[in-house]
């Protein structure tokens, strides 16, 4: 009887020791990018003059071109399309981050006659479930998105934080796809 108990305990510990492999997901079809954790429900990521903001785009009057976006996942890149019928994005308008060591820098969109910073990276995105992640060259996964309040209530600018220090004045959202 003692042997049976020990054998069962050993088998149970082996089952617990098996690592769970997270499954990468590459969504098909269009989706929105949503920010959770700063309001009672999800807030949409939108485009304004080449930068990424979160909230109700119709309340943002500071940009010359502001529109909600619909996205498609394309070979580790997040391709954005303007939802506003009055504006058309360039064919290669991608979401980018700026993974500069020990910096917190704005997230934006390439193209559309906006200056894209030299350190902008528009590739190596992936999803785990619906969570948007970025994979560095060394294989490390990050979801270091931050939000900073703007002068408009419930509108936030989206940032990428490689400082990993959770700097004051920034909120830490969860960024996910709508599908």
N, C-alpha and C positions, 0 to 999 in steps of 0.2 A: 504494500500500500504506500509506503514511504517513497519507493521508486517511482510509482505512478504520479504522485504529487510533484516530485522534483522534475520528472520528464515533462509534465504539463507546464510547469513554471518555466522551464527552459524553452519550450516551444513558444510560449506566450512572449517571453522576452525577445526572442528572435523575430517574431512577427512585428513587435514594436520597433525593433532596430532597423527594419527595412526603410530606407529613405523614401519619402514621397516625392515623386518627380512632378514638378509643375509643368503643365502643358502650355506651350506657347500657342497663341491663337492668332490667326491672320484673318480678320473679318472680311467677308465679301459683301458687296453692296454698299450703299451709302449709310452714313451715320453722323450723328452730332457728337461733339466733345463736350462733356458736362463736368462741372466742378461741384463736389459735394463737401459738406462740412462747414460751410460758412453761412448758410441760410436754412430755412425750414425744409427746403427741397433743392433739387439740382438747379444749377445756374448754367446757362449756355456760354460757351466760348464764342466770341465774335471778333471780327476783323475791324480795325480802324486805322487807316493810314499806315498799314504794314505791321502793326503791332497787335498782339492778342490781349483781349479784355474778356471779362466774365460778367454776366448779368444780362439785363434787358437792353439790347442794342438800340431800341427806339428811344431810350432815355439819355443816350450818350450824344451830346451835341457838339463835342469838342473836335471831332474829326471831320475832315473834308469828305472822306469816303468811309462810311461805316455800314457794315452789313453783317447779318448772320451768315454762317458758313455751313455747308454740308461737306462731309469728307468722304474720301475713298482711300482705303489702304492699298498702297502700290509699292511692292518690293521694299519693305522697311521704311517707306515714306508715307506721310499723311498728306494726301493731295486735297487741297481745299477748293471749293467752288462757291461763288457768291450766291446767296439766296435771294438777294435783291435783284429783280429783273432789270433795273436801270444800270446795273454795273456788271461787267464781265471781267473775271480774272484772267491773267495770262494762263496758257496751257500748263505751265509748270509752276504753280503756286503751291508751295509746300510749307507746312508748319516747321519752324526751326527753333532750336534751343541754342544757347551759347555756353557750352561746358568749360568755362575758363576757371582754372583752379582758384579756390578761395574767393569767388565772386558770386554775387547775386545779380543776374542780368535779365533784361526783358526777353520774353518769348515773342516771336513774330512770324511773319509769312514772307516768303521769297517773292520776287517778281513785282509786277504791277508798277513799274517806274519808281519803286522805293529802293533806297540804298540798303542792301543786305550786308550786315557786318562781315568782315573777313573771317571771324571766328565762329560764324553760324554753322550749325550742323543740322541738315534736314533728313538724315538717314539714321539707320540703326534703331528705329522705333519697333516695338512689338507690344503685343497684348498678352497678359495673363488673365484669362477670363475676360472681363471688360476693362481691367486696369491698364492704362497707358503707361508704358515703361520705356526707358532708353538703355541700350546696352553699349557700354564703352568698349574700346578695342581689346582691353584685357578681360572682357567677359563679364565684368561687374554690372549688375542691373541697378538702375536708379529710378526713382519716381520723385525727384526733388523739386516738384513744382511748388511755388509760393504765390500768394496773392497779396497785393498791397492796395489798401483803400484809395480811391480817387476822391475828387471833390464832389462827385455825384453819388448820392445815397444808393447803396446796393450795387455799385459798379466797382470792379476791382481790375487792376492790371495784373497780367500773368507773368511770372518770373520763373527762372531756373536757378537753383541754388546749389553750387558745388562747394560752398563753405561748410555745409553740414553742421552749422552752428545754430541754426534756427534763430536768425537775427531778429532783433526787436523791430516791431512795426510791420512784420509780415505774418500772414496767416498760412497755415499748412492745410491745403485742401486735398481731397482725393480726386484725381482726374480719371474719368472713365469714358468709354464710348456708350452711345445710347443703345447699341445692340450687342 
